[in-house]
Amino acid sequence: MNIPQSVRLVDVGPRDGLQNESRPIAVTDKVQLVDDLSVAGLRHIEVGSFVSPKWVPQMAGSAEVFAAIKQHPGVSYSALTPNMKGLEAALEAGVREVAVFAAASEAFSQRNINCSIAESIERFAPVLEAAQKADVKVRGYISCVLGCPYQVDVPADQVASVARELHTMGCYEVSLGDTIGTGTPSATRALIEAVARYVPREQLAGHFHDTYGQALANIYASLLEGVSVFDSSVAGLGGCPYAKGATGNVATEDVLYLLNGMGIETGIDLDLLVDAGARISQVLGRENGSRVARAVLAAR
C-alpha cells in the first residue's frame, strides 16, 4: 500500500478525554478547548456526548457546549449518541455528525453496555435510520479490536464482522479502537487486512491507546496499510474506565509530529495545538500527557 499523502486527525479530547476526569469541568473551559482546536486547524473534533449524566457526569452540558462553540467552515463537530434519546438531544442541539459504538469482545460489551454485540448493533438500527432521515452523518466505533481486559483473545474475524455490520447499516466510517493499548504493529496490519475485506480502507480509522507505548508504531503500521484517519486526544487526555490500567489516547501533538516528519499533510499548526493542550492541562491541574508538547514548551 502507498502511504497516504494527507491524514485527517479526529481529536476526541473534548469527549473521550474529558469524560474520564474526576474534577468538574466548566462549560466555558470545554468551549475554550474546542475553539482552540478549531483555531489550530483540526478538521474533525468530537465535542461531547449525549448520554445520561448519571453514567458520564463530565458530559453534562454538551448541548450548551455546542451552542457556544465557534464553528469553522469545513470542520466536523461530532457527538457520541448511543441511543435514540441521545440522538434526539443531539439533533435538537444542531449536531450534524454523530457516532455510535460497539465492542468486538462479547465480554466487554456485557460489562460496558450490558448487552451482547448483536443486541448493541440491533439498538443502533433506529438511530442510524433516524440520523439518515435527518441528513446527519454517522460514524461507528469498535472497541477492544486488539485486546480485551475480560477476554483472552479477540479474533480479527470477529472485529471484521462487527465492522461489516456497522458499515452495512450506514456508518460512513468505522474507527478501530485498541481500547487497552495492547496491540502491536504486526497485529495491527493483520487486523486491517482482515477488516478491509469488508470495509474499504478509505472508510477505516485507527483509535490507539498508548498503554504499552505502541500507539505511534501502530499508527505507522496503519499508514502502511493505507489508513488515513486517526483518532487522537490533545495532551493525551483520556483513558477507559472499563479497562483497568489503560492510559489515555495517543496525544494529538505526538501523532502530528510523526506525520509532519513523514511529510504528510494535516492542515494542523503544531504550535497552536501545543497551546491548546497546555491550556486545558493547566485547567485540569495535570501534567501534559504529550511528549512532543512537553519538549516544545521546554524549548520556548
KOLSELUM-163239 format. One record per residue: residue number from 0; x, y, z of N, C-alpha, C in turn. Coordinates in steps of 0.2 Angstrom, whole numbers, plus 5000, padded with zeros to 4 digits. Layout:
N
    n  n.xx  n.yy  n.zz  ca.xx  ca.yy  ca.zz  c.xx  c.yy  c.zz
  NUM     X     Y     Z      X      Y      Z     X     Y     Z
...
***
This chain:
300
    n  n.xx  n.yy  n.zz  ca.xx  ca.yy  ca.zz  c.xx  c.yy  c.zz
    0  5004  4994  5000   5000   5000   5000  5004  5006  5000
    1  5002  5011  4996   5005   5018   4997  5003  5022  5003
    2  5008  5025  5006   5007   5029   5012  5003  5035  5010
    3  4997  5037  5013   4993   5042   5012  4997  5049  5012
    4  4995  5053  5007   4999   5060   5007  4996  5065  5012
    5  4990  5063  5014   4986   5068   5019  4983  5063  5024
    6  4982  5066  5030   4979   5062   5035  4974  5067  5039
    7  4968  5064  5040   4963   5068   5045  4964  5065  5052
    8  4965  5070  5056   4965   5068   5063  4959  5070  5067
    9  4956  5065  5070   4950   5067   5074  4951  5068  5081
   10  4951  5074  5084   4953   5075   5091  4947  5073  5095
   11  4948  5068  5099   4942   5066   5104  4943  5068  5111
   12  4948  5073  5112   4949   5075   5119  4943  5078  5122
   13  4939  5083  5119   4934   5086   5122  4929  5081  5125
   14  4928  5075  5122   4924   5070   5124  4927  5064  5127
   15  4931  5060  5123   4934   5054   5126  4939  5056  5131
   16  4942  5062  5131   4947   5064   5135  4944  5066  5142
   17  4940  5071  5141   4937   5075   5147  4932  5070  5151
   18  4929  5065  5148   4924   5061   5151  4927  5057  5157
   19  4934  5056  5157   4937   5052   5162  4940  5056  5168
   20  4939  5063  5167   4942   5067   5173  4938  5067  5179
   21  4941  5067  5185   4937   5066   5191  4934  5073  5193
   22  4938  5079  5192   4935   5085   5194  4930  5088  5189
   23  4926  5092  5192   4921   5095   5187  4924  5100  5182
   24  4922  5100  5176   4924   5105   5171  4919  5109  5169
   25  4920  5116  5169   4915   5121   5167  4914  5121  5159
   26  4908  5122  5158   4906   5123   5151  4911  5127  5147
   27  4912  5133  5150   4917   5138   5147  4923  5135  5145
   28  4926  5131  5149   4933   5128   5148  4932  5122  5142
   29  4926  5119  5142   4925   5114   5136  4925  5118  5130
   30  4921  5124  5130   4921   5128   5124  4927  5130  5122
   31  4931  5133  5127   4938   5135   5125  4942  5130  5122
   32  4942  5124  5124   4946   5119   5121  4944  5117  5114
   33  4938  5117  5113   4935   5115   5106  4937  5121  5101
   34  4936  5127  5104   4938   5133   5100  4946  5133  5098
   35  4950  5131  5103   4957   5131   5102  4959  5126  5097
   36  4956  5120  5097   4957   5115   5092  4955  5117  5085
   37  4949  5121  5085   4947   5123   5078  4952  5128  5076
   38  4955  5133  5080   4960   5138   5078  4966  5134  5075
   39  4968  5129  5079   4974   5125   5077  4974  5122  5071
   40  4968  5121  5068   4967   5118   5061  4964  5111  5061
   41  4962  5108  5067   4958   5102   5067  4952  5102  5062
   42  4951  5097  5058   4945   5097   5054  4940  5092  5056
   43  4941  5089  5062   4936   5085   5065  4937  5085  5073
   44  4932  5087  5076   4933   5087   5084  4927  5084  5087
   45  4928  5079  5091   4922   5076   5095  4921  5080  5101
   46  4915  5084  5101   4914   5089   5105  4911  5086  5112
   47  4907  5082  5112   4904   5079   5118  4900  5073  5117
   48  4896  5071  5122   4892   5065   5121  4885  5066  5124
   49  4880  5064  5121   4873   5065   5124  4871  5058  5127
   50  4873  5057  5133   4872   5052   5137  4869  5054  5144
   51  4867  5049  5148   4864   5051   5155  4870  5054  5159
   52  4869  5060  5162   4874   5062   5167  4875  5058  5173
   53  4871  5053  5174   4871   5048   5179  4877  5044  5178
   54  4878  5042  5172   4883   5037   5170  4890  5041  5168
   55  4889  5047  5165   4895   5050   5162  4894  5058  5164
   56  4896  5059  5171   4894   5066   5173  4898  5072  5169
   57  4904  5070  5167   4908   5076   5164  4905  5078  5157
   58  4900  5074  5154   4897   5075   5148  4891  5079  5148
   59  4889  5081  5155   4883   5085   5156  4885  5092  5153
   60  4880  5095  5150   4881   5102   5147  4883  5101  5139
   61  4883  5096  5136   4885   5095   5129  4881  5100  5125
   62  4875  5100  5126   4871   5105   5122  4873  5112  5122
   63  4875  5114  5128   4877   5121   5130  4884  5122  5126
   64  4888  5117  5126   4894   5117   5123  4893  5118  5115
   65  4889  5114  5112   4888   5115   5105  4885  5122  5103
   66  4881  5125  5108   4878   5131   5107  4883  5137  5107
   67  4888  5136  5111   4893   5141   5112  4899  5141  5108
   68  4901  5135  5105   4907   5135   5101  4907  5139  5095
   69  4913  5141  5092   4913   5145   5086  4915  5140  5080
   70  4909  5138  5077   4910   5133   5072  4913  5135  5065
   71  4919  5132  5063   4923   5135   5057  4920  5131  5051
   72  4920  5134  5046   4918   5131   5039  4923  5125  5038
   73  4920  5119  5036   4924   5114   5034  4926  5109  5040
   74  4924  5111  5046   4926   5107   5052  4920  5103  5054
   75  4921  5097  5055   4915   5092   5058  4915  5092  5066
   76  4910  5094  5069   4909   5094   5076  4904  5089  5078
   77  4907  5083  5080   4903   5077   5081  4901  5076  5089
   78  4897  5071  5090   4895   5069   5097  4893  5062  5097
   79  4894  5059  5103   4893   5052   5104  4885  5051  5106
   80  4882  5047  5102   4874   5046   5104  4873  5039  5104
   81  4873  5035  5109   4872   5028   5110  4865  5026  5109
   82  4860  5030  5109   4854   5028   5108  4849  5033  5105
   83  4843  5032  5105   4838   5036   5101  4837  5043  5106
   84  4837  5042  5112   4836   5048   5116  4842  5053  5115
   85  4848  5050  5115   4854   5054   5114  4854  5057  5107
   86  4852  5053  5102   4852   5056   5095  4847  5062  5095
   87  4841  5061  5098   4836   5066   5098  4839  5073  5101
   88  4842  5072  5107   4845   5078   5110  4851  5081  5106
   89  4854  5077  5102   4860   5079   5098  4856  5083  5092
   90  4851  5081  5089   4848   5084   5084  4845  5091  5086
   91  4842  5091  5092   4839   5097   5095  4845  5102  5096
   92  4851  5100  5097   4857   5104   5098  4860  5106  5091
   93  4857  5104  5086   4860   5106   5079  4866  5102  5077
   94  4867  5096  5080   4873   5092   5078  4872  5089  5072
   95  4878  5089  5067   4877   5087   5061  4881  5080  5059
   96  4884  5078  5064   4888   5071   5064  4888  5068  5071
   97  4886  5062  5071   4885   5058   5077  4889  5052  5077
   98  4890  5048  5082   4894   5042   5082  4891  5037  5087
   99  4891  5031  5085   4888   5025   5089  4894  5020  5090
  100  4894  5016  5096   4899   5012   5097  4897  5005  5099
  101  4901  5000  5097   4900   4993   5098  4907  4990  5100
  102  4907  4984  5103   4913   4981   5105  4914  4975  5101
  103  4921  4973  5100   4922   4967   5096  4923  4961  5101
  104  4922  4963  5108   4923   4957   5113  4916  4957  5116
  105  4913  4951  5116   4907   4949   5120  4907  4951  5127
  106  4913  4949  5130   4914   4951   5137  4914  4958  5139
  107  4917  4962  5135   4917   4969   5136  4911  4972  5134
  108  4907  4970  5129   4900   4973   5128  4896  4972  5134
  109  4896  4966  5137   4892   4965   5143  4894  4969  5148
  110  4900  4970  5150   4902   4974   5155  4901  4982  5154
  111  4902  4984  5148   4901   4991   5146  4894  4993  5145
  112  4890  4990  5141   4883   4992   5139  4878  4987  5141
  113  4880  4982  5145   4875   4977   5147  4871  4973  5142
  114  4874  4972  5136   4871   4968   5131  4876  4965  5127
  115  4874  4960  5123   4878   4957   5118  4880  4961  5112
  116  4885  4959  5108   4887   4963   5102  4881  4964  5098
  117  4878  4958  5096   4872   4958   5092  4866  4962  5094
  118  4865  4962  5101   4860   4967   5104  4862  4974  5103
  119  4868  4976  5104   4870   4983   5104  4869  4985  5097
  120  4871  4981  5092   4870   4983   5085  4863  4984  5083
  121  4859  4980  5085   4852   4980   5084  4849  4987  5087
  122  4851  4989  5093   4849   4995   5095  4851  5001  5091
  123  4856  5000  5087   4858   5006   5083  4854  5007  5077
  124  4850  5002  5075   4847   5002   5069  4842  5008  5068
  125  4838  5009  5073   4834   5015   5073  4837  5022  5073
  126  4843  5022  5077   4847   5028   5077  4850  5030  5070
  127  4853  5025  5067   4855   5026   5060  4850  5028  5055
  128  4844  5025  5056   4839   5026   5052  4836  5034  5053
  129  4836  5036  5059   4833   5042   5060  4839  5048  5058
  130  4845  5046  5059   4850   5050   5058  4850  5051  5050
  131  4850  5046  5046   4850   5047   5039  4844  5051  5037
  132  4838  5050  5040   4832   5054   5038  4834  5062  5039
  133  4838  5063  5044   4839   5070   5046  4845  5072  5042
  134  4848  5068  5038   4854   5070   5034  4860  5071  5039
  135  4860  5067  5044   4866   5068   5049  4871  5062  5048
  136  4877  5063  5047   4882   5058   5046  4883  5054  5053
  137  4884  5047  5052   4885   5043   5057  4892  5039  5057
  138  4896  5040  5062   4902   5036   5062  4902  5030  5067
  139  4905  5025  5066   4905   5019   5070  4911  5018  5074
  140  4911  5017  5080   4917   5015   5084  4917  5007  5086
  141  4922  5004  5086   4923   4997   5088  4928  4997  5094
  142  4927  4995  5100   4932   4994   5105  4935  4987  5105
  143  4940  4987  5109   4944   4981   5110  4946  4977  5104
  144  4948  4980  5099   4949   4977   5092  4956  4973  5093
  145  4960  4975  5097   4967   4971   5098  4968  4969  5105
  146  4963  4968  5109   4964   4965   5115  4958  4967  5120
  147  4957  4963  5125   4951   4965   5129  4953  4963  5137
  148  4951  4967  5141   4953   4966   5148  4949  4960  5151
  149  4944  4958  5148   4940   4952   5151  4940  4946  5147
  150  4943  4946  5141   4943   4941   5136  4950  4939  5134
  151  4952  4933  5134   4959   4932   5132  4961  4934  5125
  152  4957  4933  5120   4958   4934   5113  4952  4937  5110
  153  4953  4942  5105   4948   4945   5101  4950  4943  5094
  154  4947  4938  5091   4949   4936   5084  4948  4942  5079
  155  4952  4943  5074   4952   4948   5069  4945  4947  5065
  156  4943  4941  5064   4937   4940   5060  4931  4942  5064
  157  4931  4942  5070   4926   4945   5074  4925  4952  5074
  158  4931  4956  5074   4931   4963   5073  4929  4964  5066
  159  4931  4961  5061   4929   4962   5054  4921  4961  5053
  160  4918  4956  5057   4911   4955   5057  4907  4961  5059
  161  4910  4964  5065   4906   4970   5068  4907  4976  5063
  162  4913  4977  5060   4914   4982   5056  4910  4982  5050
  163  4909  4976  5047   4904   4975   5041  4897  4977  5043
  164  4895  4975  5049   4888   4976   5051  4887  4984  5052
  165  4892  4987  5055   4891   4995   5055  4891  4998  5049
  166  4896  4996  5044   4896   4999   5038  4890  4997  5034
  167  4887  4991  5034   4881   4990   5030  4875  4994  5033
  168  4875  4995  5039   4870   4999   5042  4870  5006  5040
  169  4876  5009  5038   4876   5016   5036  4881  5020  5039
  170  4886  5017  5043   4891   5021   5046  4896  5023  5040
  171  4897  5029  5039   4902   5031   5034  4909  5030  5035
  172  4911  5029  5041   4917   5027   5043  4917  5023  5050
  173  4922  5018  5050   4922   5014   5056  4929  5015  5059
  174  4929  5017  5065   4935   5018   5069  4937  5012  5073
  175  4943  5009  5072   4945   5003   5076  4949  5005  5082
  176  4946  5003  5088   4949   5005   5094  4953  5000  5098
  177  4959  5002  5099   4964   4997   5103  4963  5000  5111
  178  4957  4998  5114   4955   5001   5120  4960  5000  5126
  179  4963  4995  5126   4968   4994   5132  4975  4995  5129
  180  4976  4996  5123   4983   4998   5121  4988  4992  5120
  181  4985  4986  5119   4990   4980   5119  4992  4978  5112
  182  4989  4982  5107   4991   4980   5100  4998  4981  5098
  183  5001  4978  5094   5007   4979   5091  5007  4980  5083
  184  5012  4982  5080   5011   4984   5073  5009  4978  5068
  185  5012  4972  5070   5011   4966   5066  5003  4964  5066
  186  5001  4965  5073   4994   4963   5074  4989  4968  5071
  187  4991  4974  5071   4988   4980   5068  4987  4979  5061
  188  4992  4977  5057   4992   4976   5050  4988  4970  5048
  189  4988  4965  5052   4984   4959   5051  4977  4961  5052
  190  4975  4965  5057   4968   4967   5058  4965  4971  5052
  191  4969  4976  5050   4967   4980   5045  4966  4976  5038
  192  4970  4971  5037   4969   4967   5031  4963  4963  5032
  193  4961  4960  5038   4955   4957   5039  4949  4961  5038
  194  4949  4967  5041   4943   4971   5041  4942  4974  5034
  195  4948  4975  5030   4947   4978   5023  4944  4974  5018
  196  4943  4967  5020   4939   4963   5016  4932  4965  5015
  197  4930  4969  5020   4923   4970   5021  4921  4978  5021
  198  4926  4982  5023   4925   4989   5023  4931  4992  5020
  199  4930  4996  5015   4936   4999   5011  4941  5003  5016
  200  4947  5003  5014   4952   5006   5019  4951  5013  5020
  201  4948  5017  5014   4947   5024   5015  4941  5025  5020
  202  4938  5020  5022   4932   5021   5027  4934  5019  5034
  203  4941  5017  5035   4943   5015   5041  4947  5020  5045
  204  4947  5020  5051   4951   5024   5056  4954  5020  5061
  205  4960  5023  5064   4963   5020   5069  4962  5024  5076
  206  4961  5020  5081   4960   5024   5088  4964  5020  5093
  207  4970  5022  5094   4975   5019   5098  4977  5022  5105
  208  4976  5018  5110   4978   5020   5117  4986  5018  5117
  209  4989  5021  5122   4996   5021   5122  4999  5017  5129
  210  4995  5013  5131   4996   5009   5137  5003  5006  5137
  211  5005  5003  5132   5011   4999   5131  5016  5003  5127
  212  5015  5009  5125   5019   5013   5121  5019  5011  5114
  213  5014  5008  5112   5014   5006   5105  5010  5010  5100
  214  5006  5015  5102   5002   5019   5098  5005  5022  5092
  215  5010  5025  5092   5013   5028   5086  5016  5023  5082
  216  5018  5017  5084   5021   5012   5080  5015  5009  5076
  217  5009  5008  5080   5003   5006   5077  5000  5010  5071
  218  5001  5017  5073   4998   5022   5068  5003  5021  5061
  219  5009  5020  5062   5014   5020   5057  5012  5013  5053
  220  5010  5008  5056   5008   5002   5053  5002  5003  5049
  221  4997  5007  5052   4991   5008   5049  4992  5012  5042
  222  4997  5017  5043   4998   5021   5037  5001  5016  5031
  223  5005  5011  5033   5007   5007   5028  5002  5003  5025
  224  4996  5002  5028   4990   4998   5026  4985  5003  5022
  225  4987  5009  5022   4983   5014   5018  4978  5017  5022
  226  4978  5017  5029   4973   5020   5033  4975  5028  5033
  227  4970  5032  5033   4972   5039   5033  4968  5044  5038
  228  4965  5040  5042   4961   5044   5048  4963  5041  5054
  229  4965  5045  5059   4966   5043   5066  4963  5047  5071
  230  4961  5044  5076   4958   5047   5082  4964  5048  5087
  231  4964  5054  5090   4969   5056   5095  4966  5061  5100
  232  4970  5062  5105   4967   5067   5110  4973  5072  5112
  233  4971  5078  5112   4976   5084   5113  4978  5082  5121
  234  4985  5083  5121   4988   5082   5128  4987  5075  5131
  235  4985  5071  5126   4985   5064   5129  4979  5063  5134
  236  4974  5067  5134   4969   5066   5138  4965  5060  5137
  237  4962  5057  5143   4958   5051   5142  4960  5045  5144
  238  4956  5040  5143   4958   5033   5145  4951  5029  5145
  239  4950  5024  5148   4944   5020   5148  4943  5017  5155
  240  4937  5019  5158   4935   5017   5164  4934  5010  5165
  241  4932  5007  5159   4931   4999   5160  4937  4995  5158
  242  4943  4998  5157   4949   4994   5156  4954  4996  5161
  243  4955  4992  5166   4960   4993   5171  4967  4994  5169
  244  4970  5000  5171   4977   5001   5169  4977  5004  5162
  245  4972  5005  5158   4973   5008   5152  4974  5016  5152
  246  4979  5018  5149   4981   5025   5149  4977  5029  5144
  247  4978  5035  5143   4975   5039   5138  4976  5038  5131
  248  4972  5041  5127   4973   5040   5120  4980  5043  5118
  249  4982  5041  5112   4988   5044   5110  4987  5052  5109
  250  4992  5055  5111   4992   5063   5111  4992  5065  5103
  251  4988  5070  5102   4987   5073   5095  4994  5076  5093
  252  4997  5079  5098   5003   5083   5096  5009  5078  5094
  253  5009  5072  5097   5014   5067   5096  5012  5064  5089
  254  5006  5063  5087   5004   5060   5081  5006  5065  5075
  255  5004  5071  5077   5006   5077   5072  5013  5077  5070
  256  5017  5077  5076   5025   5077   5075  5027  5071  5070
  257  5024  5065  5071   5026   5060   5067  5024  5061  5060
  258  5018  5063  5059   5015   5065   5052  5019  5070  5048
  259  5021  5076  5052   5025   5081   5049  5032  5078  5047
  260  5035  5074  5051   5041   5071   5049  5041  5067  5043
  261  5035  5064  5042   5034   5060   5036  5032  5064  5030
  262  5031  5071  5031   5029   5075   5025  5022  5074  5023
  263  5018  5071  5028   5010   5070   5027  5006  5076  5029
  264  5002  5079  5025   4998   5085   5026  4992  5083  5031
  265  4992  5088  5035   4986   5088   5040  4982  5094  5041
  266  4985  5100  5039   4982   5106   5040  4982  5109  5047
  267  4986  5106  5051   4986   5107   5058  4993  5111  5060
  268  4992  5116  5064   4998   5120   5066  5000  5117  5073
  269  5006  5115  5073   5009   5111   5079  5009  5116  5085
  270  5012  5122  5084   5012   5127   5090  5006  5129  5093
  271  5001  5130  5089   4994   5131   5091  4991  5125  5095
  272  4992  5119  5092   4990   5113   5095  4993  5113  5102
  273  4999  5114  5103   5003   5113   5109  5000  5118  5114
  274  4998  5124  5112   4995   5129   5116  4988  5127  5119
  275  4984  5124  5114   4978   5121   5116  4979  5116  5122
  276  4983  5111  5121   4985   5106   5126  4987  5109  5132
  277  4992  5114  5132   4994   5117   5138  4989  5120  5142
  278  4984  5124  5139   4979   5127   5142  4974  5123  5146
  279  4972  5117  5142   4967   5113   5146  4971  5109  5151
  280  4977  5107  5150   4981   5104   5156  4981  5108  5162
  281  4982  5115  5161   4983   5119   5167  4976  5120  5170
  282  4970  5120  5166   4964   5120   5169  4962  5114  5173
  283  4965  5108  5171   4964   5102   5174  4968  5100  5180
  284  4974  5105  5180   4979   5104   5185  4983  5097  5185
  285  4984  5095  5179   4988   5089   5177  4993  5090  5172
  286  4998  5085  5173   5004   5086   5168  5001  5085  5161
  287  5004  5088  5156   5003   5087   5149  5005  5080  5147
  288  5001  5076  5144   5002   5069   5143  5006  5068  5136
  289  5007  5074  5132   5011   5073   5126  5018  5075  5127
  290  5022  5070  5125   5030   5071   5125  5032  5077  5120
  291  5029  5077  5115   5030   5082   5110  5029  5089  5113
  292  5023  5090  5116   5021   5096   5119  5026  5098  5125
  293  5028  5093  5129   5032   5095   5134  5039  5097  5131
  294  5041  5094  5126   5048   5096   5123  5047  5103  5120
  295  5042  5104  5116   5041   5111   5113  5040  5116  5119
  296  5036  5115  5124   5036   5120   5129  5042  5121  5133
  297  5046  5116  5134   5053   5117   5137  5057  5121  5133
  298  5057  5121  5126   5061   5124   5122  5059  5131  5121
  299  5053  5133  5123   5051   5140   5122  5055  5145  5126
***
